[in-house]
Amino acid sequence: MNNGDNVQVGYSREDWERHYDEDDLRWDLNEAAPPLVHLWKEKNFSPCKAIVPGCGAGHEVLFLAKKGFNVTAVDYSHGAIKLIKSTFKKNNCLGEVLHQDFFELDYKYNESFGLMLEHTFFCAINPNMRQEYVKTAKRILKPGGYLIGLFYETNEDGGPPFNTKKEDIEKYFSSSFKIESLSKTLYSAEQRLEKEWLVVLKKRTQESINEN
Ligand SMILES: C[S@@+](CC[C@H](N)C(=O)[O-])C[C@H]1O[C@@H](n2cnc3c(N)ncnc32)[C@H](O)[C@@H]1O
């Protein structure tokens, strides 16, 4: 993770693998992110086909599965896949586990998800992949589908985790997504207090794009 001398270089797949091999999951909260759990208490999102990119150990995957979502869990690290597969088996989760690069999702997934749940994946990728992230999210979500997540404002240089400012979210997402809400959350884990943007984005339909 960020040690100050890897500004904008980011992580390779091998770097992530090493974290799992060394059992160093310093980002892992060991539970679904509290702001997301709280959001679900406030709003009753109906179960649908959902995807969690860069799912890691998969706490958010399990959270959604327990709420009745059919979840596709994606991660390209062997270590993450081992953990999430065991969670799927133990809990009889509905959905599938994909061991692959999120940005290379097959075209059969185009417009197939009603929800994409983001938690410390956007900040994990190199910022030069952010456009590609939006492109992929737009490609795989149904029109009107939701991208809900936490975006990490580290206020630090370098990464991962890479700093995400409010303006970054607006800049990258607003042409393809309607920003339904974007605010700092009070419910972050202690080490991330006041540093997380809780965001609800709705993929624009062709009609809503034409209206603007
Ligand atoms: C910081 S961890 C976050 C894990 C999990 N979302 C969490 O919050 O606990 C980032 C994860 O993204 C995965 N990852 C990074 N780039 C990826 C990519 N291009 N495709 C799929 N997974 C990726 C890494 O293997 C790692 O498990």
The ligand as a MOL file (V3000), in Angstrom:
LIG
                    3D

  0  0  0     0  0            999 V3000
M  V30 BEGIN CTAB
M  V30 COUNTS 27 29 0 0 0
M  V30 BEGIN ATOM
M  V30 1 C -8.0780 -2.7860 -1.6280 0
M  V30 2 S -8.6430 -4.3590 -2.0900 0 CHG=1
M  V30 3 C -10.3790 -4.2090 -1.6980 0
M  V30 4 C -11.0860 -5.5170 -1.4630 0
M  V30 5 C -12.5520 -5.3660 -1.0370 0
M  V30 6 N -13.3150 -4.5930 -1.9870 0
M  V30 7 C -12.6410 -4.7360 0.3260 0
M  V30 8 O -13.0770 -3.5640 0.4250 0
M  V30 9 O -12.2780 -5.3970 1.3110 0 CHG=-1
M  V30 10 C -8.6470 -4.2700 -3.8670 0
M  V30 11 C -8.9790 -5.5880 -4.5240 0
M  V30 12 O -9.1300 -5.3480 -5.9270 0
M  V30 13 C -8.5380 -6.4230 -6.6450 0
M  V30 14 N -8.2140 -5.8880 -7.9760 0
M  V30 15 C -7.3730 -4.8640 -8.2910 0
M  V30 16 N -7.4030 -4.6170 -9.6030 0
M  V30 17 C -8.2840 -5.4930 -10.1560 0
M  V30 18 C -8.7750 -5.7050 -11.4690 0
M  V30 19 N -8.3400 -4.9780 -12.5170 0
M  V30 20 N -9.7020 -6.6790 -11.6740 0
M  V30 21 C -10.1440 -7.4260 -10.6370 0
M  V30 22 N -9.7200 -7.2690 -9.3680 0
M  V30 23 C -8.8100 -6.3110 -9.1150 0
M  V30 24 C -7.3430 -6.8400 -5.8030 0
M  V30 25 O -6.9800 -8.1680 -6.0810 0
M  V30 26 C -7.9260 -6.6610 -4.3780 0
M  V30 27 O -8.5220 -7.8460 -3.9300 0
M  V30 END ATOM
M  V30 BEGIN BOND
M  V30 1 1 1 2
M  V30 2 1 2 3
M  V30 3 1 2 10
M  V30 4 1 3 4
M  V30 5 1 4 5
M  V30 6 1 5 6
M  V30 7 1 5 7
M  V30 8 2 7 8
M  V30 9 1 7 9
M  V30 10 1 10 11
M  V30 11 1 11 12
M  V30 12 1 11 26
M  V30 13 1 12 13
M  V30 14 1 13 14
M  V30 15 1 13 24
M  V30 16 1 14 15
M  V30 17 1 14 23
M  V30 18 2 15 16
M  V30 19 1 16 17
M  V30 20 1 17 18
M  V30 21 2 17 23
M  V30 22 1 18 19
M  V30 23 2 18 20
M  V30 24 1 20 21
M  V30 25 2 21 22
M  V30 26 1 22 23
M  V30 27 1 24 25
M  V30 28 1 24 26
M  V30 29 1 26 27
M  V30 END BOND
M  V30 END CTAB
M  END
